[in-house]
Amino acid sequence: MTSDPPGDRARLHRELIDAQRTLQELVLARRLEPLMRTRLTAQQMRALGILLIDGERSTAHLGEVLGVSPATISGIVDRLEAAGMASRRSDPEDGRVRLVAATDRGAKAVRSIVASDGPAGPETLEHLTLDELEGLRLGLAGLVRVVRERGDEIDGTTAEPSAEPDRAPGER
């Protein structure tokens, strides 16, 4: 492995961070559009997100993670189920327990908001040179490698809302 010329790594790091911030600002409106169109409340989105990450879970687990009462989680799940975004069934091991899972429609709704197409869609890539495409491919492969290796410890931060979102009646 060759050593990096002094200062090159720090300079490239700064330039890449600046370019990333600029790109994020340029595509902000495109990324916010699906969020503005959704009729899901913040709690419903959080519930679906938990179900997509954790898989099928009990309503009690979902309520604990969201920090809401059993009555509130019941209402959240009722609305998600009515919208076809979640399904509920009895736990085969304990019929008193209700299990909740995100449906394909619920997963699609979440993905349309949080995983919406970034700036590097096919229409954008068409305008890059072959050298730019190769550099992008190599850089993204490196990012994928680091994220797979390091997972949640990459930036050491947790996402916490800065303000309380509006909630539907009965959601706390």
N, C-alpha and C positions, 0 to 999 in steps of 0.2 A: 504494500500500500504506500502510495506517495504522500508526502506531507503537503498540506495546504500552504500556499504562499501566505506570508503574514498579512492579516487583515482581510483577505479575500472572503473567508467564510463569514465574518461579521458583516462585511459590506453586502454580500449576496443575501444574507439573512434579512438585513434591513430593507433591501430593495424588494425582496419577495413579500415581506410583510406589508410594505407600502402598496405594492401592486395588488395584493389580496384585498386590502381595505378599499382601494379605489374600485376594484371590480365589485365588491360587495355593495358599495354605494350606487354603482351604475345599475345593478340588477335588483335593488331593493323593491322598487314598485312591482316588478314582475313576481318577486317572491311573496309580497304581501297580498297580491290579488286573490289567491285561493283562500287566505285567512279572512279577508273581507267578505267573501261570498258565503262562507260557512254559516250555518245556523246552529252549530254546536256551541255549547257554553264551554268556558274554560275547564270546568269540572268534568264535563262529558269528554272533552279532548284528553284530559289527564287520565280518566278512567280507561279510555280506549288505548292510550299509550301504554299504560300499565299492563293491560291485557295482551297487547302485542309483544311486549318485552317478556313478561312472566308466563304468558300462556293462560289457559283456563284456570280460574281461581274462584274461591268462594266469595260471596258477597261480603262476608265478614272481613276477609283479607283485604278486599278492595276498599272497604270503608276505613279500615285501619290505616292503609297506605295514604289514602286521601285525607284522613283526619276528619271524617264526617260520621254522623250518627247512622244507626241502622235504617231509620226512616228516610234519611236523606239519600243514602246509597241506593235504597230501594227505588226512590223516585228517579234518580239518575239512570239506573239500569232500566226502569220502566220506559223512559223516554228513548233510550238507545235501542231497546228491543222493538218499540213501536216504529222506530225509523229503519229497522232492519239492519242496524249496525252492531248489535250484540244479540247473543242467544243465551238462554238460561235453561238449565236442566237440574234435576235432582242428582245429588252425589250417589252413585251406586253403592258406596260403602256406608253412607249415613243419609238416609232419605230426608232428614230434617235440614240438611245443608243444601243450599242452592249454589250451583256452579255457574259462572258467567264466562263467556268467551266472545272475543271480537269475531264478527262475521267477515267474509270477504269484502262486503260493502263498507264495513267499519274500517277495515285495514286500508281500503282504497281511499276513504275520506281522509284518514290521517296522512297517508302518503302524499295525497294531493296538496296538503298544506306544508308538511315538514320536509318532504323529499321532492319538492317541485323541481322541475328542470332547472338546472343551474345555467350559467352563461355559456357553457361549452356544449350546447346542443349541436346537432348536425349542421344546422344553418350557420352557426358561428365557425365551426371547425372547417367548413368549406373555404373560408377566407384566409386560413393560415398557410404559411409555406411548409414544405416538407420538413425543413430543419426545425421550425416551430412545433410542428406536430410531433416530431421525434423527441424534442426536449420536453414537451408536455407529457408524452407517454412515459418517459423515463422518470420525470419528477413525480407523476401520479403513482407510478409503481412503487417508488420509494415511500410515499405517504401511506399507501395501502400496507406496505410491509411494517412500518413503524406503528400504525394504528393496530394492526393485528398482534404485534409483539407486545405492545405496552398497554393497550386497551384504555381503561379509564384514567390511568395515571399520567396521560400525556401532558395536560396543562395544569393538573392539580386543582382545578376549580370545580365547583358545583353550580348548577343552574338554580338560582333562587329568584323568584319574582321580586321586583323592586316595589311593587304596589299591589294591593289587593284588587283582583279583577271583579267586574260586575258578575253577579250570579243570578241564576234563575230563582224564583221564589222557592224557599225551602232548602236551598243549598247554602252551606256556610263555608 
